[in-house]
C-alpha cells in the first residue's frame, strides 16, 4: 500500500501556519538564549546540566508539533492504491500463425516461442478466469471460445501451424466478438482483455487501427507483443522484420500496453507478467487510520514528556 493522493489536499495548507509558528518560536528561543546571562558561579555544574536540559525541554513541544502534523495529514484524507485479486475475467489470446512465424531468429522459431509463452500465461492466470484462443493468418479463427479449461487451451495452442498472410485487424475483431458472446446485451464488457502477438505488418483484412477502435468502443483494452528481430529471415531468404509501430498504435488506441520481444525468454517473461497483471486490479481507499493513530500516540507521548520534564511541587 502506498499513498498516491489526498481527497482533501487543501487541508495540508494548515501545515504552513504550523511550521511558521515553529520557526518563529525556535528563532525567539535562540535570540533569548544569546542574550541571557549566566547567574551561576559554578560553570562546571552548568556545563554538566545544560545538554540534558536543552533537549528534554524541547521534547514535549517537538512531539506536539509532530502530532499536529500527523493530524493535519489525516484531515487531508490520504488515499492509497491496493492490488487485489479479480473475482472474474475474460481474456482472448490472439496469436499470429502467418508464414513469417516460421523464422528462427527467436529460438527455436517464432511460433514455438509464442506457443510456450501462451501456455505459461495460462498457468499464471487465476483458475476462475475464462481464457480463449484466436489464431490468425489470412483470416482469424476462434479455436477456443472463452473457457476455464486450461488443458483444452493448451491443446489448441499446440495445434498451431505457421502459414499464410497476416490479418491482425480481423484477429482483434474476432477476439472482441468472442468476449462479447460471454456477456450478451452489454454495451461494454467487464474485466476483459485481448493479448495480441504478431511478428509483422497487417497484410489483409481490416486495418488494425480500425479494429482497435471497435475494441475501444467495447471497453476491451488490447495488449500487444511484437515478436522477432530486424534480422529475421525465412528459409527461402525473405526478410521478415517485426512491425512494433502498428502494434503499439493498437495498444494506445485501446488503452492497453505494447511490448517487444526479441527472444524466447523475453516473450515468456512478458506473458508471465501479463498473466499476473490481468489477475489483479487496483482499488483506491482512504488511509486516514494510520495518521490518526499516529497523532493520538504522539499526543500521549507529548503529555508524558511534559509531565516528566515539568516543574515539580
Backbone torsions as a table, in degrees:
resi	resn	phi	psi	omega
1	UNK	NA	137.4	178.1
2	UNK	-143.7	144.4	179.0
3	UNK	-76.0	125.4	-178.3
4	UNK	-119.4	-17.8	-179.2
5	UNK	-163.1	174.9	177.4
6	UNK	-128.2	135.3	178.9
7	UNK	-73.3	-29.2	178.6
8	UNK	-129.9	68.3	-173.9
9	UNK	-63.3	-23.3	-178.8
10	UNK	-61.8	-23.6	178.5
11	UNK	-62.6	-25.3	-179.9
12	UNK	-66.3	-17.6	177.3
13	UNK	-63.6	-21.6	177.4
14	UNK	-63.8	-19.6	178.8
15	UNK	-69.9	-24.3	-177.9
16	UNK	-63.5	-55.6	177.4
17	UNK	-64.3	-30.8	178.5
18	UNK	-62.5	-52.1	-178.7
19	UNK	-69.4	-32.5	176.6
20	UNK	-63.8	-40.9	177.5
21	UNK	-64.2	-40.1	178.1
22	UNK	-62.8	-44.6	-179.8
23	UNK	-62.4	-41.7	178.7
24	UNK	-62.6	-42.8	-177.9
25	UNK	-65.7	-42.3	179.8
26	UNK	-62.8	-44.4	179.5
27	UNK	-63.2	-40.1	179.6
28	UNK	-63.7	-41.9	180.0
29	UNK	-64.6	-39.3	-179.0
30	UNK	-67.7	-41.3	178.6
31	UNK	-65.2	-39.3	179.5
32	UNK	-65.1	-38.5	-178.7
33	UNK	-69.0	-30.5	178.7
34	UNK	-72.2	-31.5	-178.7
35	UNK	-82.5	-21.2	-174.4
36	UNK	-70.3	140.1	176.5
37	UNK	-95.0	157.3	179.9
38	UNK	-90.2	113.4	-176.1
39	UNK	-89.4	9.7	-175.5
40	UNK	-107.0	145.9	175.4
41	UNK	-84.7	-30.2	-177.1
42	UNK	-90.1	88.2	-178.0
43	UNK	-68.7	-27.7	177.4
44	UNK	-63.4	-38.1	178.6
45	UNK	-65.9	-40.3	178.4
46	UNK	-63.9	-44.0	-179.4
47	UNK	-61.4	-33.1	179.6
48	UNK	-74.2	-39.5	-172.8
49	UNK	-85.8	-30.7	-171.0
50	UNK	-61.6	-45.3	-177.2
51	UNK	-57.2	-43.7	-179.1
52	UNK	-66.3	-40.9	-176.6
53	UNK	-65.9	-37.2	-177.5
54	UNK	-60.8	-54.3	-173.4
55	UNK	-74.1	-33.3	178.8
56	UNK	-69.8	-33.0	179.8
57	UNK	-67.2	-31.6	-178.7
58	UNK	-86.4	-18.1	-172.1
59	UNK	-59.2	-48.9	-179.5
60	UNK	-58.9	-42.2	179.3
61	UNK	-64.4	-41.0	179.4
62	UNK	-63.1	-43.0	178.5
63	UNK	-65.0	-36.7	178.3
64	UNK	-64.9	-42.3	178.2
65	UNK	-62.5	-43.3	178.2
66	UNK	-62.9	-39.4	178.5
67	UNK	-63.4	-44.4	178.7
68	UNK	-65.3	-35.1	176.6
69	UNK	-63.8	-47.3	179.0
70	UNK	-62.8	-39.0	179.2
71	UNK	-65.4	-38.3	177.7
72	UNK	-65.0	-41.1	176.0
73	UNK	-59.9	-40.8	178.2
74	UNK	-63.4	-39.7	177.8
75	UNK	-62.0	-30.3	178.9
76	UNK	-74.3	-6.5	176.5
77	UNK	55.6	70.7	178.6
78	UNK	-62.3	146.2	179.3
79	UNK	-120.4	143.6	-179.0
80	UNK	-123.1	157.1	175.6
81	UNK	-106.9	127.4	-179.8
82	UNK	-126.3	135.8	176.0
83	UNK	-89.3	128.1	179.0
84	UNK	-130.4	152.7	179.2
85	UNK	-65.5	143.0	172.5
86	UNK	-78.9	144.1	178.1
87	UNK	-79.0	-27.4	-176.9
88	UNK	-154.2	166.7	178.0
89	UNK	178.1	158.2	178.3
90	UNK	-130.5	127.8	-176.8
91	UNK	-131.7	129.5	174.0
92	UNK	-110.4	125.6	172.5
93	UNK	-94.8	122.3	176.6
94	UNK	-109.1	116.6	-174.5
95	UNK	-116.4	128.5	177.5
96	UNK	-68.5	125.4	175.6
97	UNK	-122.6	29.9	176.9
98	UNK	-69.6	169.3	-176.6
99	UNK	-59.5	-29.8	-178.7
100	UNK	-67.4	-15.7	179.0
101	UNK	-72.5	-2.2	175.3
102	UNK	-86.4	-5.8	179.8
103	UNK	-62.0	142.8	-174.4
104	UNK	-104.4	21.0	176.3
105	UNK	-69.3	-21.3	172.1
106	UNK	-109.0	117.1	-172.4
107	UNK	-72.0	141.7	-7.9
108	UNK	-74.9	-30.9	167.2
109	UNK	-160.2	164.5	-169.1
110	UNK	-55.8	-48.6	-175.3
111	UNK	-64.3	-41.1	-179.6
112	UNK	-63.4	-40.2	177.5
113	UNK	-62.3	-39.3	178.5
114	UNK	-66.7	-39.2	179.1
115	UNK	-63.3	-45.9	179.6
116	UNK	-61.8	-41.0	-179.7
117	UNK	-66.5	-39.2	-180.0
118	UNK	-63.2	-39.1	179.4
119	UNK	-71.1	-33.7	173.9
120	UNK	-63.1	-41.5	178.0
121	UNK	-59.2	-45.4	-178.6
122	UNK	-60.0	-33.6	179.3
123	UNK	-74.2	-24.4	-177.4
124	UNK	-86.5	-30.2	-176.5
125	UNK	-69.8	139.5	177.9
126	UNK	-52.7	143.5	-173.3
127	UNK	-61.1	-28.6	-177.6
128	UNK	-78.8	-7.3	178.2
129	UNK	-76.5	143.5	172.9
130	UNK	-90.5	131.3	-179.5
131	UNK	-126.2	132.0	178.7
132	UNK	-125.6	172.9	-175.5
133	UNK	-135.8	130.5	171.8
134	UNK	-119.1	129.2	174.1
135	UNK	-108.9	137.3	-178.7
136	UNK	-139.5	137.4	167.0
137	UNK	-133.4	-103.2	174.4
138	UNK	-75.2	-13.0	175.6
139	UNK	-147.4	171.4	179.9
140	UNK	-114.1	130.8	-179.8
141	UNK	-124.2	131.4	174.7
142	UNK	-82.4	101.8	-179.1
143	UNK	-79.0	-28.3	178.6
144	UNK	-147.8	114.9	174.6
145	UNK	-63.5	163.4	179.6
146	UNK	-51.1	127.3	-174.6
147	UNK	-153.4	156.9	174.1
148	UNK	-93.7	3.5	-179.2
149	UNK	-82.6	96.5	-176.8
150	UNK	-70.2	-32.5	179.4
151	UNK	-67.5	-39.2	176.2
152	UNK	-63.7	-38.1	177.8
153	UNK	-62.5	-46.5	-178.3
154	UNK	-65.7	-36.3	177.2
155	UNK	-64.7	-39.4	178.2
156	UNK	-64.7	-39.8	178.4
157	UNK	-63.9	-41.7	-179.3
158	UNK	-66.3	-19.6	-176.9
159	UNK	-83.5	-4.6	-174.2
160	UNK	-69.6	140.1	178.7
161	UNK	-134.4	137.5	-177.7
162	UNK	-83.7	124.9	177.8
163	UNK	-175.1	142.6	170.9
164	UNK	98.0	-165.3	-175.4
165	UNK	-88.6	-162.7	-177.7
166	UNK	-131.2	117.9	179.1
167	UNK	-122.6	67.9	-176.5
168	UNK	-68.0	-31.4	176.2
169	UNK	-62.3	-43.5	177.6
170	UNK	-63.3	-35.1	179.7
171	UNK	-64.4	-39.6	178.8
172	UNK	-64.1	-46.5	-178.9
173	UNK	-63.7	-43.9	179.3
174	UNK	-62.7	-38.3	179.3
175	UNK	-65.6	-43.5	179.4
176	UNK	-64.3	-41.7	178.9
177	UNK	-63.5	-38.8	178.2
178	UNK	-64.8	-38.4	177.6
179	UNK	-67.1	-45.0	-178.6
180	UNK	-62.8	-27.7	179.6
181	UNK	-65.6	-20.7	178.6
182	UNK	-84.5	-13.9	179.9
183	UNK	-134.0	64.9	-175.5
184	UNK	-61.6	141.4	176.6
185	UNK	88.2	-11.7	-178.2
186	UNK	-84.3	136.9	176.6
187	UNK	-67.7	-42.2	174.7
188	UNK	-128.2	152.6	-176.5
189	UNK	-98.8	157.2	-176.6
190	UNK	-105.8	141.4	172.1
191	UNK	50.9	48.9	-178.9
192	UNK	-123.9	148.4	179.3
193	UNK	-143.3	152.5	168.5
194	UNK	-118.1	131.1	174.7
195	UNK	-111.6	109.9	-174.2
196	UNK	-107.5	121.2	176.0
197	UNK	-114.2	127.3	179.1
198	UNK	-148.7	162.2	-179.6
199	UNK	-121.9	3.3	-176.7
200	UNK	-153.5	177.1	-179.9
201	UNK	-72.8	151.5	174.9
202	UNK	-64.5	132.5	-177.8
203	UNK	-117.5	-20.8	179.9
204	UNK	-142.3	162.7	173.1
205	UNK	79.2	-158.8	-176.1
206	UNK	-62.9	138.2	176.1
207	UNK	-63.3	131.5	-176.2
208	UNK	-54.7	-38.1	-179.4
209	UNK	-66.2	-34.5	176.2
210	UNK	-68.4	-40.6	177.6
211	UNK	-65.4	-36.0	178.5
212	UNK	-62.7	-35.5	178.2
213	UNK	-65.7	-36.3	175.9
214	UNK	-62.3	-43.9	178.7
215	UNK	-63.7	-42.0	179.3
216	UNK	-61.7	-45.0	-179.9
217	UNK	-62.9	-25.8	179.1
218	UNK	-90.0	-2.7	-179.7
219	UNK	76.6	28.6	-177.5
220	UNK	-114.9	105.9	175.3
221	UNK	-71.0	145.3	179.5
222	UNK	-113.8	122.8	175.6
223	UNK	-99.9	128.7	-173.8
224	UNK	-115.7	147.3	175.9
225	UNK	-129.2	117.8	175.6
226	UNK	-92.1	116.8	-174.4
227	UNK	-106.4	133.8	175.0
228	UNK	120.4	173.2	179.9
229	UNK	-120.8	165.3	178.8
230	UNK	-65.4	-18.6	-178.8
231	UNK	-90.7	3.4	-176.7
232	UNK	-63.6	130.9	177.6
233	UNK	-137.5	154.8	175.6
234	UNK	-87.9	166.5	179.1
235	UNK	-54.8	-27.9	179.7
236	UNK	-84.8	3.6	176.0
237	UNK	95.2	-5.4	179.8
238	UNK	-69.6	133.9	177.5
239	UNK	-77.5	135.8	-179.9
240	UNK	-134.7	69.4	179.1
241	UNK	-71.3	152.8	177.6
242	UNK	-72.7	168.4	-179.5
243	UNK	-126.1	73.1	-176.1
244	UNK	-65.8	-26.5	-175.9
245	UNK	-63.7	-46.4	-178.7
246	UNK	-68.0	-35.4	178.0
247	UNK	-68.8	-38.0	177.3
248	UNK	-63.9	-36.0	178.2
249	UNK	-64.1	-39.9	177.9
250	UNK	-61.6	-46.7	-179.8
251	UNK	-62.0	-41.2	-178.6
252	UNK	-65.4	-42.9	-179.4
253	UNK	-61.2	-40.6	-172.7
254	UNK	-90.6	-9.6	-177.1
255	UNK	86.9	18.0	176.6
256	UNK	-93.6	-155.3	178.0
257	UNK	-134.0	153.2	179.8
258	UNK	-114.2	139.4	179.6
259	UNK	-130.5	155.0	173.9
260	UNK	-123.9	134.3	179.8
261	UNK	-129.0	124.6	-177.1
262	UNK	-108.9	-0.4	177.5
263	UNK	-153.2	169.5	-174.9
264	UNK	-63.0	-38.2	-178.2
265	UNK	-65.5	-42.0	-177.2
266	UNK	-69.6	-37.6	178.9
267	UNK	-68.9	-35.6	177.1
268	UNK	-66.3	-39.8	178.8
269	UNK	-65.3	-42.0	178.5
270	UNK	-59.2	-47.3	-178.4
271	UNK	-68.9	-34.7	177.6
272	UNK	-64.9	-44.5	178.7
273	UNK	-65.4	-40.1	178.4
274	UNK	-64.7	-35.9	178.3
275	UNK	-61.8	-37.7	176.9
276	UNK	-74.6	-40.8	-175.9
277	UNK	-64.1	-47.7	-176.1
278	UNK	-70.1	-15.3	179.1
279	UNK	-85.1	0.2	179.2
280	UNK	-128.9	161.4	173.8
281	UNK	-137.1	157.3	179.4
282	UNK	-105.2	138.9	177.9
283	UNK	-126.0	146.8	176.3
284	UNK	-95.1	134.6	178.2
285	UNK	-145.6	149.1	178.3
286	UNK	-69.7	143.1	-179.4
287	UNK	-127.5	52.2	-178.9
288	UNK	-83.6	-14.7	-173.6
289	UNK	-63.2	-46.6	-173.7
290	UNK	-70.2	-40.3	176.6
291	UNK	-68.4	-31.3	176.7
292	UNK	-66.0	-45.5	178.6
293	UNK	-63.4	-40.4	179.0
294	UNK	-63.7	-41.2	178.9
295	UNK	-61.6	-43.6	179.3
296	UNK	-62.7	-43.0	179.6
297	UNK	-63.0	-43.2	-179.3
298	UNK	-66.7	-35.0	176.4
299	UNK	-63.6	-42.9	177.7
300	UNK	-62.4	-44.4	179.4
301	UNK	-63.1	-38.8	178.4
302	UNK	-63.6	-41.3	178.3
303	UNK	-63.4	-43.9	178.8
304	UNK	-63.5	-43.2	-179.6
305	UNK	-63.9	-40.4	179.1
306	UNK	-63.9	-38.8	179.1
307	UNK	-67.4	-38.7	-177.1
308	UNK	-71.2	-37.5	-174.5
309	UNK	-99.2	-5.7	-178.7
310	UNK	-71.8	168.5	179.8
311	UNK	-67.4	143.5	179.2
312	UNK	-104.9	140.2	177.4
313	UNK	-85.2	NA	NA
